[in-house]
Amino acid sequence: MSDLTDSNQEPNELAFEASLRPQSLTEFVGQENVRKQMTLILDAAKMQERVADHMLLAGPPGLGKTTLAMIVARESGSGLRHTSGPAIQHSGDLAAVLSSLLPGEVLFIDEIHRMARSAEEMLYLAMEDFRIDVMVGKGPGATSVSLEIAPFTLVGATTRSGVLASPLRDRFGFTANLEFYSQQELSQVVGRTAEVLSVALTPDALFAIASRSRGTPRIANRLLRRVRDFALVNNSSEISLEVANKALELYEVDSLGLDRLDRQVLTVLCTSYAGRAVGLSTISVSVGEDQETVESVVEPFLVRSGLVIRTPKGRQATALAYAHLGFKAPEGSN
């Protein structure tokens, strides 16, 4: 799988992205309605001298959920406690985190949909009444002890809001559904990042990078970094369209933002199974990737770009996919 869409980020990648994160909602590019709504919630909480309502941030990876959680803590004048759903596998794990919170702190739980069910049920009471019930002892002699916890704001992030239990989803005072970025917004992201990194690039080069970023700021920043490195090694003081195109070609990112794995999937659909619908398991075997990667990383962008359609019988390449790869589409293609 290409590193441009890999969700498992290396430490140097995390440090790079952290240096580019906006520090306030006014600096945050895109998601205009979400920014306005969050600003209103935070301002109202300040005026009433209380903690802000719990917030659920839903959307695909790379759109700024973690950044928004950091901004909520910063604009609330509070600390941020960061954990993730997979790290909370028992109610005791969550109890340890909640009991150590300071008044007004923001608790950010990434991938909240992957939290253990027992911990999720404990979270209901914590979100509503700022207390938790802890079982002391085992067997018939076990007793439930109620512990008060400091008022806090929970910010949950999820890429699969549909799998969240309704009781948990309903306890969030605000739910934001983050959308993919427009071409104009991605151009602003690339321009801002270039300023932070002191990178000189022409408008054409900026547009080329933004147009291949799959609607995702995280990918836009990564592409800019790779283009910058290419220019540095090749002694280019300014990144021109020619330099940007050469760098992106080296990293196997084409004009639509497709990477090696994307094109492999399309090639399989357009050649080996031309005109036929193919099951997800068959595709994953054909390209040598696990099924979850194909379904969660590759397929959403191909479907959104109109290159692949889902049918009751499986996935099928569209006429646009054949044209992009330079193949002749079979008769009757959509």
Secondary structure as GFF3:
##gff-version 3
##sequence-region A 1 334
A	DSSP	alpha_helix	11	20	.	.	.	ID=ss1
A	DSSP	alpha_helix	32	47	.	.	.	ID=ss2
A	DSSP	beta_strand	55	58	.	.	.	ID=ss3
A	DSSP	alpha_helix	65	76	.	.	.	ID=ss4
A	DSSP	beta_strand	80	84	.	.	.	ID=ss5
A	DSSP	three_ten_helix	85	87	.	.	.	ID=ss6
A	DSSP	alpha_helix	91	99	.	.	.	ID=ss7
A	DSSP	beta_strand	106	110	.	.	.	ID=ss8
A	DSSP	three_ten_helix	112	114	.	.	.	ID=ss9
A	DSSP	alpha_helix	117	129	.	.	.	ID=ss10
A	DSSP	beta_strand	131	136	.	.	.	ID=ss11
A	DSSP	three_ten_helix	139	141	.	.	.	ID=ss12
A	DSSP	beta_strand	143	148	.	.	.	ID=ss13
A	DSSP	beta_strand	153	158	.	.	.	ID=ss14
A	DSSP	three_ten_helix	161	163	.	.	.	ID=ss15
A	DSSP	alpha_helix	166	169	.	.	.	ID=ss16
A	DSSP	beta_strand	174	177	.	.	.	ID=ss17
A	DSSP	alpha_helix	183	196	.	.	.	ID=ss18
A	DSSP	alpha_helix	203	211	.	.	.	ID=ss19
A	DSSP	alpha_helix	217	233	.	.	.	ID=ss20
A	DSSP	alpha_helix	241	250	.	.	.	ID=ss21
A	DSSP	alpha_helix	260	267	.	.	.	ID=ss22
A	DSSP	pi_helix	268	272	.	.	.	ID=ss23
A	DSSP	alpha_helix	280	287	.	.	.	ID=ss24
A	DSSP	alpha_helix	291	293	.	.	.	ID=ss25
A	DSSP	pi_helix	294	298	.	.	.	ID=ss26
A	DSSP	alpha_helix	299	304	.	.	.	ID=ss27
A	DSSP	beta_strand	308	311	.	.	.	ID=ss28
A	DSSP	beta_strand	314	317	.	.	.	ID=ss29
A	DSSP	alpha_helix	319	325	.	.	.	ID=ss30
###
